[in-house]
Amino acid sequence: MADHHPTGIKRWLFTTNHKDIGTMYLWFSFVMFIVGGSMAMVIRAELYQPGLQFVDPNTFNQMTTMHGLIMVFGAVMPSMVGLANWLIPMQIGAPDMALPRMNNWSFWILPFAFTLLLLSFTMPGGAPNFGWTFYAPLSTTYAPPSTDFFIFGVHMMGISSIMGAINVIVTVFNMRAPGMTLMKMPLFVWTWLITAFLLIMVMPVLAGAVTMMLTDRHFGTSFFDAAGGGDPVMFQHIFWFFGHPEVYIMILPAFGVVSEIIPAFSRKKLFGYASMVYATASIALLSFIVWAHHMFTVGMPVAGELFFMIATMLIAVPTGVKVFNWVATMWKGSLTFETPMLFSIAFVILFTIGGFSGVMLAMAPIDFQYHDTYFVVAHFHYVLFPGAIFGTTAAVYYWMPKWTGKKCNEKWGKWHFWLSMIFVNLTFFPMHFSGLAGMPRRIPDYNMMFAGFNELASIGAFGLGLVQILFLFIVIKTVRSGEKSEKKPWDGATGLEWDQIDTPAPYHTFDTPPKVS
Amino acid sequence: MSTETKEKYEKYYVPEQSPWPIVGAIGLFLLAFGAGNFIQQSTDKVASNDGSWGWLFLALGLAIIVYMLWSWWKDAIRESKQGLYSAQMDRSFKQGMMWFITSEVMFFAAFFGGLFYARALVMPWLAGEGNNAMTHAILWPEFVAQWPMIVTPAGETTEGMGAWGLPAINTLILLTSSWTLTIAHHALKDGNRNALINYTAISAALGIIFLALQVLEYHHAYNEMGLTLGSGIYGSTFFMLTGFHGFHVTIGTIFLIVMTIRCAGGDFTAKNHFAYEAGAWYWHFVDVVWLFLFIFVYIM
């Protein structure tokens, strides 16, 4: 009984085990990462030179739309849920997630939801082509028929996310081992608790938005139609009320990851634990009152522009606290630079660049120039790729020994890191310049003057894409024939999962709760 | 200390493998695929999709989901009766239900937000307020800001739904049902089985009456008032808010009927009755949503 687990396909289909479910989430997100990534390759191939080369504009629009949707809902979010499943029960001393069967349902909805979404490519009129933000009336009056399946796909993803979030919150509130008080929890648990709260608050609003789209499309309602007394801008308000917290949903768990890894390789305690918790909570609360900074150019009253500008810039304060704390953790530490640490340090630096361009975009008058240019694309890719995705990657390298009992090869890991680091900057840094010079996003052709920057970005993107295939080989090689790991492969690592659980972690952990002093 | 810890943290039951989650995922997929096709095929707006088979997938998906929920809850009830569920497990269920209701509140918040935004900002802007004089003058110079918006900018006309007829009666009905359900809940805690069954049944019956009256109201709106989903933003918000609320009342009523049957069958004890409590919370939630509806959709 000790480590008995079911075998065969039923193990995965019927599972109630948080580790199995975490594994499935992580693999699913990687598959989606490759699918969404290949769409990015099509985009960058088309943009390699001005003029139209490979795809027609409508296909290009489908590529940008589906790339965004798949990366946000299929790659980044599930990867974070996968980490949550693997780590939260082990980090708080729980035997599993609080509601294990619902946990499995949350996962299995996703492959079906994305099947539905991807089926839209086969439908007459093609896949959704209105951008991942699906603004009305592009997504209502002028959208292809497949939009209806996109709507139901989003509903399914929402159901999955809400159930996943409920599971995380209940697990954290109800399943902690005796002595594991809230302010003793690892920061990854804290950031996920707050993320789960955001998910529960905003995913239903997204469901409301797509439902209004559906009824506007087919049942004659006028939510986003001014002729009936509605307003297309209302769609943007509802969407971004979801959308802004959503970007923190994608990044907060990554904050938690680097807050675990940096202390481990600095061999110091995290600097300012309590301020980290309060900063995360402040970022989350502020995220509810800043949404209209995505819509400065839409014609809002000046009072609205001012309010959303100032509220947005306030977010820089707690974010600055976090960056300060990460740096202060490293200050005078005994640093070593294993792969997870490299990804984490790059996270801090590059995320900060993305944060700074965010502050630039937050200024309403300046945003009038930047809006819908490649500067925005550069900004959010800096927080998403070297932010969220480097965070997940660091987590995979760091906890891989705990999951599989084997260590990733350091040499290959460092290759993966340095190539990613070079290519991610080569891809996204030039976009700042083409954006400032006025190159609009989501357009397949561009002025000759942007050719140099786009060529660089495309070369970087192809390299970045290839390097992620290297990551796949590293993971497979580790799982199959990696070097066996000792119980604690990182001497500075702390936490229940390293101190009280064998490596690799047995199928069931903490049948009886550990005591935390 | 150690015995106390043991009691407080008795072993948490991690359930056996279960087929229902994957069955539920397949059911949801069929439901979504069927609904998309059914809507396209039946509303005649999508020329490329002219079949008439969408409803088959819709019905199949729905049937699978009902079967899945039935079986999943049957397993849970059996496990509960076997004594597998600890006090800690009970707390997991309760907290899970509370956060689920929170998410439901936010779903309604999206539609209330739409109502407030359309009424407080969009309507005056369309009528020329602020810097929108030219919007008004060029697009719809005839448009007058008034709520209910009985004439849309495009000229669609309707009537406004009054608050003090049927809707007021329905408010009374729902409030009464919340009260009778609370009586039933106390009866359960006091071990008074007859009162429990009777008052739960009365609450469910009030839910059915509410729904019947709402059907009458909709019938009246569509056939005599010309108030439809297509009546501009007033009709859109009116029917979507009251409609989704009515859908939730339907779910809640089914919940209460099942609870009545389970109470009659001898289920639940004074201490152990999570499902009943969840049903009661859900019912109070739809009740509170209705109060907001009554104020913001009907009265104001």
Interface residues (C-beta under 8 A of the other chain):
Chain A: P6 K10 R11 L13 F14 T15 T16 N17 A94 P95 D96 A98 L99 P100 R101 M102 N104 W105 F107 W108 I109 P111 F112 A113 T115 L116 M123 P124 G125 P145 D148 F149 I151 F152 G153 H155 M156 I159 I162 A165 I166 N167 I169 V170 F173 N174 M175 A177 P178 I200 M201 V202 M203 P204 V205 A207 G208 A209 T211 M212 L214 T215 R217 H218 F219 G220 T221 S222 F223 A226 A227 G228 G229 G230 D231 M234 H237 I238 F241 P301 H508 D511 T512 P513
Chain B: T5 K8 Y9 K11 Y12 V14 P15 E16 Q17 S18 P19 W20 P21 I22 G24 A25 I26 L28 F29 A32 F33 A35 G36 I39 Q40 T43 K45 V46 S48 N49 W72 Q88 R91 S92 F93 Q95 G96 W99 F100 T102 S103 E104 V105 M106 F107 A109 A110 F111 G113 G114 Y117 A118 L121 V122 M123 W125 L126 G130 L139 W140 M149 T152 P153 A154 E156 T228 L229 G230 G232 I233 Y234 G235 S236 F239 M240
